[in-house]
Amino acid sequence: MTTTSTGPVGRRTTAPAAAPPAVARSTADSRPAGPHGYSSHKDAHLKRLARIEGQVRGIARMVDEDKYCIDVLTQVSAVTKALQAVSLALLEEHLAHCVANAVAAGGDEGAAKLKEASDAIARLVRS
């Protein structure tokens, strides 16, 4: 989105709009950045997520154009399955990298990573 204002000599100028407010960060987001389990497949994940984003926009367009309910629901189901596939891939990479490394290192961090992974699996199963 851009904003338009009158600049010097009466010319109209266009400037980027203010950035949207930051998304609330969970405590997990405050961890140091570094190579994560998904890092080696980051481009593939981003490509899949961009495709899903396009599908969601398509669903919104279908609703806007008053398409048949079952057709919209079919597309919602497809997006849901696609998001589940991304979730499972991220979970698998998390277990193989982050959790495995923490368990190998031993101590409280290994137990904490296992609990964190278990909680994430429970959330995925409930969704």
C-alpha positions as CSV (number, residue, x, y, z in Angstrom):
1,M,0.0,0.0,0.0
2,T,1.3,3.5,-0.7
3,T,0.3,7.0,0.4
4,T,0.2,10.0,-1.9
5,S,1.0,13.5,-0.9
6,T,1.8,16.8,-2.5
7,G,5.5,17.4,-2.7
8,P,7.5,20.6,-3.7
9,V,6.2,22.6,-6.6
10,G,2.8,21.0,-6.3
11,R,3.9,17.6,-7.6
12,R,2.3,14.5,-6.2
13,T,4.7,12.0,-4.7
14,T,4.1,8.5,-3.7
15,A,5.7,7.0,-0.6
16,P,5.3,3.5,1.0
17,A,2.6,3.3,3.6
18,A,3.6,2.8,7.2
19,A,4.5,-0.8,8.0
20,P,1.7,-2.9,9.6
21,P,2.0,-3.4,13.4
22,A,4.4,-6.2,14.3
23,V,2.9,-9.6,15.0
24,A,3.0,-10.6,18.7
25,R,6.0,-12.8,19.3
26,S,5.8,-15.8,21.5
27,T,8.6,-16.7,24.0
28,A,9.8,-19.3,21.4
29,D,10.5,-16.4,19.0
30,S,13.0,-14.8,21.5
31,R,15.4,-17.7,21.0
32,P,18.6,-16.9,19.2
33,A,18.4,-17.1,15.5
34,G,20.5,-19.8,13.9
35,P,20.3,-22.8,11.6
36,H,17.0,-24.6,12.3
37,G,15.9,-28.0,11.2
38,Y,14.2,-26.6,8.2
39,S,17.0,-24.3,7.1
40,S,18.3,-26.7,4.4
41,H,14.8,-26.8,2.8
42,K,13.8,-23.2,3.5
43,D,13.4,-22.3,-0.2
44,A,11.1,-25.3,-0.8
45,H,9.0,-24.5,2.2
46,L,8.7,-20.9,1.2
47,K,7.7,-21.9,-2.3
48,R,5.0,-24.3,-0.9
49,L,3.7,-21.5,1.4
50,A,3.5,-19.0,-1.5
51,R,1.5,-21.6,-3.4
52,I,-0.8,-22.0,-0.5
53,E,-1.1,-18.3,-0.1
54,G,-2.3,-18.1,-3.7
55,Q,-4.8,-20.9,-3.1
56,V,-6.2,-18.9,-0.1
57,R,-6.5,-15.8,-2.3
58,G,-8.3,-17.9,-4.9
59,I,-10.8,-19.1,-2.2
60,A,-11.5,-15.5,-1.2
61,R,-12.1,-14.6,-4.8
62,M,-14.5,-17.6,-5.1
63,V,-16.5,-16.4,-2.1
64,D,-16.5,-12.8,-3.5
65,E,-17.8,-14.2,-6.8
66,D,-20.5,-16.3,-5.0
67,K,-19.2,-19.6,-6.3
68,Y,-21.0,-22.8,-5.3
69,C,-20.5,-23.8,-1.6
70,I,-19.1,-27.3,-2.3
71,D,-16.6,-25.9,-4.8
72,V,-15.3,-23.4,-2.1
73,L,-15.2,-26.2,0.5
74,T,-13.3,-28.4,-1.8
75,Q,-10.6,-25.7,-2.1
76,V,-10.6,-25.1,1.6
77,S,-9.9,-28.9,2.1
78,A,-7.1,-28.7,-0.4
79,V,-5.4,-25.8,1.4
80,T,-5.9,-27.6,4.7
81,K,-4.1,-30.7,3.4
82,A,-1.3,-28.5,1.9
83,L,-0.8,-26.8,5.3
84,Q,-0.8,-30.2,7.0
85,A,1.9,-31.4,4.7
86,V,4.1,-28.3,5.4
87,S,3.5,-28.9,9.2
88,L,4.6,-32.5,9.0
89,A,7.7,-31.6,7.0
90,L,8.7,-28.9,9.5
91,L,8.0,-31.3,12.4
92,E,10.0,-34.1,10.9
93,E,13.0,-31.7,10.4
94,H,12.6,-30.3,13.9
95,L,12.7,-33.8,15.4
96,A,15.7,-34.9,13.2
97,H,17.7,-31.7,13.9
98,C,16.7,-29.7,16.9
99,V,15.4,-32.4,19.2
100,A,18.0,-35.0,18.2
101,N,20.8,-32.6,18.8
102,A,19.4,-31.5,22.2
103,V,18.9,-35.1,23.3
104,A,22.4,-36.0,22.2
105,A,23.8,-33.1,24.2
106,G,21.9,-34.5,27.3
107,G,20.7,-32.5,30.3
108,D,17.6,-30.5,30.8
109,E,17.5,-29.1,27.3
110,G,17.0,-32.5,25.8
111,A,14.0,-33.1,28.0
112,A,12.6,-29.6,27.3
113,K,12.9,-30.2,23.5
114,L,11.1,-33.5,23.8
115,K,8.3,-31.9,25.8
116,E,8.1,-29.0,23.3
117,A,7.9,-31.5,20.4
118,S,5.3,-33.5,22.1
119,D,3.2,-30.4,22.7
120,A,3.6,-29.4,19.0
121,I,2.4,-32.9,17.9
122,A,-0.6,-32.6,20.2
123,R,-1.5,-29.2,18.7
124,L,-1.2,-30.7,15.2
125,V,-3.4,-33.6,16.0
126,R,-6.1,-31.4,17.5
127,S,-6.1,-29.1,14.5
